[in-house]
Amino acid sequence: MFRLTLISLVLSCCLSNQARAASDIEVAGDWIQILIPSIAYSTTLYLDDEEGEKQMYQSFFTNTGITFALKFTVGRERPDGSNNRSFPSGHTSAAFQGASFIHARYGWEYAIPAYIGASFVGYSRVYANKHFTSDVLAGAVIGTISSFYFATPYKGVSISPTANNGQYGLQVNTTW
């Protein structure tokens, strides 16, 4: 029951802004910023991954707390002048938190579409004149760090691409 209540609360808070959306790009960004963390969380449920579910909660609430604490303490005015909660982008931090959780927990190959979607969310916020590029970049960093801090590889193995001085390869990590 707690899971359904949490999901309902998050969705209702996020969707409350849909009535004022100005363009298809903004609406798509609004929905994708919900979709990506929802998929990350749903994956923990589908796989019966209780450890991942706990890590998702930790990552999600840390990201949300840091993002909103900064919004209310920094007080940066939005480009459209609508309020002074521009920094950092909450949409972008939520999307990157979900994408980075998928990456850290389940692997790079599953995270590529999520990162593409998260990048679109950031673009949509600048396009809609709700954020400066620096707001979006800060949101992406906060979301990414919050997931990589808490999430560990599922079943102890992760594979990531690497690039260093013109050499490319795969890095395999495991815990013993």
N, C-alpha and C positions, 0 to 999 in steps of 0.2 A: 504494500500500500504506500509506503514511504516513497518508493521509486516513482509511482504514477503521480503522486502529489508533487514531487520535485519537478518532474517533467512538465506537468500542467502549469506550475508556477513560472518556470523559465519561459515556456512558450507564450503564456499570456503577457508576461512583461515585455518580451521581445516583439510580439505582434501588435502591441498597443499603438505603435507608431505607423502602422500600415496606412491609415486613413489619410495621412498628410504626404505620402510619397509623391514625388513630382514626375518621375520618369520610370520607364521600364528597367533601365539600368539600376536605378536606386532600389526599386522593388526587388529585382533579382538579387542584389547585394544583401538586402534585408533578409530574404529567405535563405540564401546560401550561408550566411553567418549563423543561422540556427541549424541548418541541415548538417554542416560538417561536425560540430560537437555532438549532435544527436546521433549521427552515424557512429562516431567513436564510442559513445556510451552504449548504444545498442549492440555494438560488436562485443563489448564485455558481457552483456546479458546473453547474447546468442551463443557465445563460446563457454558460458558458465564460468567466466574468468573473474572470480571473486577478488583476487589480488588486483587485477586490472581495474575493476569497478572502484575499489577503494582508492587506487591511484588516480583515477579519473576524477573522483570527488575532490581529492586533495588539490589536484591541478586546476580544476575548474574554479573552485572557491578561492584559491590563492590568486589566480588570474583576475577573477572578478573583484576581489578585495583590493588588490593593488591598483587595478585600472580605475575603480571608482574613487579610491583614496586620492589618487593623483588628479582626477577630474575636479574634485572639490577643493583640493589644496592649491593646484596650479592656477586655475581660473582663467585659462586662455580663451579669448573670444573666438567663436567660430567664424569662418570666412563670410558666411551669410549674415552674421550679426545676430542670430537667433538666441544665443545664450553664451555663457562663458564656461562651457564644459567641453571644449574641443580637444584638449590634450589629456591623455592619449585617445586614440580611436577605440571605442569599446567593441564596435562591430569587428574591426580587424583583429583585436586581441582575442575575441571569442573564436573567430575562424581559425586563426593560427594556433590557438591552444588546442583545438580539435585536430587540426592537421598534424601538429607536432606530436600529439599523443598517439595518433595512429602510427606515425613514423617511429617514435621511440618504443612503442609497445609491440607493434606488429610488422614493422619493416618498411623500408624505403619504397618498395614496389607498390604497396598499398597506399602510400601517402602521396604519391605524385599527383593523382587527380585532386586530392584534398588541398594540396599546396597551390595548384592552379586555381581552384575555387577560392581559396583564401586570398590569393593575389588579386583576383577579380573583385572580391569584397573591398579590399583596400582601394582599388581603382574607383569603384562605385562611390565611395565616400568622398574622394577628391572630386570626381565628376559631378556629384550632387551638391558641391560647394559646402559640405558639412565639415570638412577637415582639410588641414594643410598636409602636404606630403610628410612632414616631420611627425605629425600626429599619427599617421598611418604606420610609418616605420617604427615608432615607439610602441604602438599597439602590437605590431608583429613580433617585436623583440620580447615584450612582456609575455605574450601568449606562448611563444616558443620556449622561453626559459622556464615558465611555470610547468610545462609538460615534461621537458627533459630533466628537470630537477626531481620530479616524483616518479615518472614512469620508468620501468625496467623492461627489458625484452621478455616477451611472452615465451614461456617454456625455455628461457635462458639463452636463446640464440637470436642474434640480429646480424643482418647483412646490409652494408652500406657502400655506395660507390665512393671512391677516393680519387683525388687529383692532386699531384704535387710535382712541381718543376717539370711539367710536360709529360709526366707519367700518370697513367690511369689504371685503375683496378678496382677490386672489391675488398672490403674489409669485413672479416667474419669475427664476431665477438661472441663469447660464451662465458657462462659462469660455471664453476665446478663445485 
